[in-house]
Amino acid sequence: MQGYEIRVRGQVQGVGFRPFIWRLAQERGLSGHVLNDPEGVLIRVAGALDGLAEAISAEAPPLARVDAVEVSGFVFAAPPEGFAIVASQGAGAETRVTPDAATCPECLAEIRGDGRRRHYAFTNCTHCGPRFTILRALPYDRAQTTMAPFEMCDACRAEYEDPADRRFHAQPIACPDCGPRVWLEVEGAERPAEAVGAVLQAGGIVAVKGLGGFHLACDATNPEAVALLRARKRRPAKPFALMGEIETIRLYAEVSEFEESLLRDSSAPVVLLDKAGVALPEAVAPGQDSLGWMLPYTPLHHLLLREWVRGTDGTGAPLVMTSGNLSGEPQVIGNEEAREKLSGFADAFLMHDREIARRLDDSVMRAEPPMVLRRARGQMPGTLPLPEGFEAAPQVVGYGGQMKSAICLIKNGQALLGHHLGELDEALTWEAFEQADADYAALFDHRPEVVAVDLHPEFRASRHGAERAARERLRLVEVQHHHAHLAACMAENGWPLGGGKVAGIILDGLGLGPDGTVWGGELLLGDYRGFERRAWLKPAPLIGGDRAQAEPWRNALVRLDATGLSDWADALFPEAPRDLARQAAAKGINAPMSSSAGRLFDAVAACLGLCPMRQSYEGEAAMRLEALAGRRAAEPYPFTISAGEIDPAPMFAALRADLGTGADPGQCAARFQQGLAAVFAQRAADLVQTGAAQAVALSGGCYQNAQLLRATQAALDALPVLTHKTTPANDGGLALGQAIIAAAQSESD
């Protein structure tokens, strides 16, 4: 019998897509079947389609992402009877895995209702719940997840097998009779989960098992509890993330309509919100003008906030919800691991017995200007379409950098930028990197022809990629760090392979330049295939190498000395070993030259008294400087430029003069940011206006600074500007740039 075959590609498994197709077929009286396979969803229909193909894209389920609907002819051996959902076929992975999704309104209503899932901490359906964090292998069936040990009861089985039910083939389906359970553990003794409220309200610290790992939680309104958590975790100043219901968040922060939409997104990210209203203890985020908030995104979190820890207004009290890990290590995911590593921090453990297959930190976003700062839980493993011109790109793997590590795979016109892993010098993070490398390759059936790495030969990711390329006889492409930043921004914005050159303002901490020096404040003119360096910050020595990243006074010292302001440096840093530092700089002993914009931020922060002697976490000085500047309008400080070299000496002279007359330090911070934005924007604009470039791209970790980003965009006025929105501007996006540059070079070959 003559019919049709419909191939649906995209994020179409684990999202209720087959029952959606079944319902469309029932409405139209169609006969045939639908199934999952390695390429996505396959539909075969006898007779006419009656608008089925059009309805697939127009009415897809909320968690689905339809990339393509392809229709072709098909001949049935015999006329089918009715329309059926049949078993998955094949192995491999041409389709996407669905990210974990926050609890949907229907499931939340069940948790708060009187039915059999009242107060059940693992309630989910095809519109919500765990996906990537419980998946062990494809295809996405229950036997391939960490739900495999939990045999469905008859009631859950009936829902699972009913195509008309929203739990049809919801692989994590469960109820109190057959699913995972949750309990509180105090000093090795098990107690009811509800007892967690008493621990938190008494000022205790609780380790809470979430989707991608453990969090450490405490009452965010209790200064003693917050101070206790900081003391135990030895985390003196790095901001804590917060969790609260939307009514609670509005008490402490400004929430625009767009910001609320981000908070309520199925990915449930941490969203940076300006402080407003009631003040939380300063220790929650010292020196910051914004707070990172997220809504409860699992039934367990909803129960924790609404049922077990109630605020005075009847809603859940806000909780600190920070990663449960030892300093520098990745987040803890196993129960035994939590008992071993977090017992020194936590007074109690809110545990459950569903295993976590892979650790994922919380994603972090800023709403204005929109930007993903950390790409992780809820956004992984989402993919990006490759720009025009990359249709025949080979399979490529990019291994990223040393900091904020992430991996990128290119396959079938899509780029999969992996989740945030962290600093690769840490042994357990390196193990997580190796696991992610194997994990993504297996899950997506990835067999690269090309390996792309950072130009720096000592980065662990670079060594790993080079060794793999040699072992498997793959082509190796070494990519300059800032060229990768430029390409990542271009790729995210869909800049075509043949779209012409772009002026890239790339401002970050460090990256090895082809001249052997450390770059970090660059204006590049380039495309995917190559680049030229058109302007750069005047280099200064990094006294002590890596110590210059941790101790801002070192950067201030060399910049002030170069400006002829050594007396001011002596007055600002009387306790610092200035003479030894100056000798090292003069002799070039462990003092590599660098054009780093990140270190320039540190230098200015130190001059303003912001953690001058030592930062307690990466980026602390720059973040405090951004917060100090706020949204002030300010006249830019002057910079000079000669033969492509941008000299900050006039800026430091003006800064000293301002402070000498009693100027507001916040105004000085704003003038610095405006000046840095203006001098780079002017040079980039010249490249566009002369026709050398077709647009300007802004990338690098410094562009996580919202005020710097706004100032640069304003200075570029009406010119076309590419910015990061869905991929990180920091090193978390490097692997994307590396991979697409390698793909472009392969296209050239």
Protein Blocks (a to p, Z undefined) as FASTA:
>chain_A
ZZdddddedjfehklmmmmmmmmmmmnopacdddddfklpadddehjeklmlmmmmmmgc
fkbccfbdcddddddfbdcehjdddddededjfbccdddddddfklmmmmmmmbfkgoia
kbccfkgccfklmpfbdcddfklpcklmpccdfklmmmmmmmkbckgoiakgccfklmcc
ddddeehiacdfklmmmmmmnopacddddfkoccddddfklmklmmmmmmmnopakbccd
ddddfklmmmmoccdfklmmmmmpmklpadddddehjaddfklmghiabdcddddfbfkl
mmmmmmmmccfkopacdddddddddehiacdfbfklmmmmmmmmpgbdcddfbdcfbdcd
dddddfbdcddfbdcehiaccdddddehilmpccdddebjmbopacdddeehiacddddf
bjfkbmklmmmmmmmmmmmmmmnopacfbdcddfblkbmklmmmmmmmmmnopacddddf
klmmmmmmmmmnopafklopaddddddfbdcdfkopachbdcddddfkbccdfbdcdddd
dehijmmmmmmmlmmmmmmmmnopmmmmmmmmmmbcfklmmmmmmnopaiacdfbfklmm
mmmmmmnopaklbcfbehklmmmmmmmnmmadcdddddddeehiacfklmmmmmmmmmmn
opafklmmmmmmmmmmmmmmmmmmmmmmnopagbdcdedjklmpmklmmmmmmmnmmacc
dddfkbcfblmlmmmmmmmmmmmmmmmZZ
